[in-house]
Amino acid sequence: MRVVITGGTGFIGQALVRSLTERGDDVVVLTRGGRVADHCILGARAACCRGAGKVELASWTPDRTGEWSRLVDGSDAVVNLAGAGVFDARWTPEWKDTLRASRVLSTELLANAIARAERKPRVLVSSSAVGYYGLHGDDAVLDESSAPGDDFLATLVRDWEAAAAPAREAGVRVCHPRIGVVLGRGGGMLEKMVPLFRAFMGGPIGSGQQYLAWIHMVDAVRAIEHALDGEIAGPYNVTSPEPVTMNTFARVLGDVLGRPAMLRVPPLCVRMAVGDAADVLLNGQRAVPRRLSDTGFAFVFPEIASALADLVA
């Protein structure tokens, strides 16, 4: 296929670009450029050298329509992974505006470009998040039929999904991977936690009783490709079938690294570090991938011990 990707230079995007090119797809990465993009292209070219698909880099303006919209016309699929990092800064009013614009506005522009295309792609995979379900400090199991929350992040995610409506109304199959906490090398949660554990300073965040809806990077990428290749439409949770509490996650990470997991991070410290975003870390979602499982998706790393052993042992 010819796949257009926004956010292709990010944590998940780079892994997806490598995987798609390795299997023979041609990829167009829409990016604002910079050293991160160069790093992504180098990795993708390494994959191309093994005789797989090609990678093209194209500039885009996620806050306004531009020449990039022509690249959507004639593509087989579009993957939208664009969005500023939720925990990249404290949640000031200005940063909340950035989080919203980088997701909702960019998705609206992309969906409208797809709707205007003469040769529309078959599918738009527009990313979402399990934050849709809101803050859950309990052990309630959440699947795609569960109600949305009403906090800032839940409202943002709901509007983020709704922004893809123009593509859906134009007859394009639209699916929303509600992605959990992705565990992978070189970024994300593990990049921050592993050094602390190696230095004997690791432990659970907050009470540790909140659930972590996690997924291994390999399975996250495969779940996106599953949507590209299959017939799934609408939202589907991209999480492991076995979510764990923060206490369990910290204990298993400590076991894998041969370190104790005794130094609990108090809620006050979390709030001092990230402000209002602490509510997301101190609460959680016991989200499960019911729709993926119903379509026969087989996880490579369904349980936390094997996932962490693969990534950090």
Helices and strands as residue ranges (DSSP letters): E 2-6, H 11-22, E 26-31, H 35-48, E 55-59, H 69-72, E 77-80, H 93-100, I 101-105, H 106-116, E 123-126, E 128-129, G 130-133, E 141-142, H 152-162, H 165-169, E 173-179, E 181-183, H 188-198, E 211-212, E 214-216, H 217-229, E 234-238, E 244-245, H 246-257, H 267-274, G 275-277, H 278-282, E 286-287, H 290-294, H 304-312
